Amino acid sequence: MKGRNPLVVGFYTVPEAARLIRVGSARRIYGWLKGYPGRNVGPLLTRDFEPVDGYEELSFLDLMEVRFVEHFREYGVKVGSLRRAAEELKAEFKTDHPFALSKVLLAADKADVFVVETLRKAAKAEGDPRLRSLTTRNYVMYEAIKQSLVPGIEFDATSHLAKQWRPMPDRFPEIVVDPLRAFGRPIIAKGIPTETLRDAWRVEGRKADPVAEAFGITAKEVLEAVNFEQALDEPIPNVVAA
């Protein structure tokens, strides 16, 4: 790990990350993290944790970047295009996590935004018509980002990096992922991990009241946590690129 304390940056296994961001296959994430040595292709993302005994783990910022990559993969964008863009954005913004920056996620409504130009160049170099069509007009890029990536994210005012994330802001606005709390597990407003409440609910015969009493919260909060955990396990809808 590059000098970062895992207790304050969050950490997630690849299957946990895939479940949180609703990726259909954890195998895809492994490819983005490890690359494909047999094809002489390196990792797509620069992450905070080095593998330990073959185990791959992600920090909160790694998780946010994987979410960004997955979003554009749903639009059919080539990984090679994102790889080229990532390298240029890292150099421009001097960060290992360009896809977790507010400057990248929120700046795309400007007339001459750097990220749009960078992605367009990457698309041309890779012969990637899908990404090229997304960046032809800035507002198309902005709407694509705003609708799928920005809602639920709170950015740090100094670093401009993502610092909190609400995975389902419309359905569960009180449930947040914060790397400074509960090791980055999804939590309810009072800081209790949703998986802890879900597991307790199961132990109590799927009854919310005993769990609420034990944790000093309301039955409604227990059920919110349970419903959130169950929503993460719902089938992932097929996304058709527009």
Beta strands, then each sheet from edge to edge (+ up, - down):
strand 1: 12-13
strand 2: 57-58
strand 3: 153-155
strand 4: 162-165
strand 5: 176-177
strand 6: 186-187
sheet 1: 1+ 2-
sheet 2: 3+ 4-
sheet 3: 5+ 6-
end
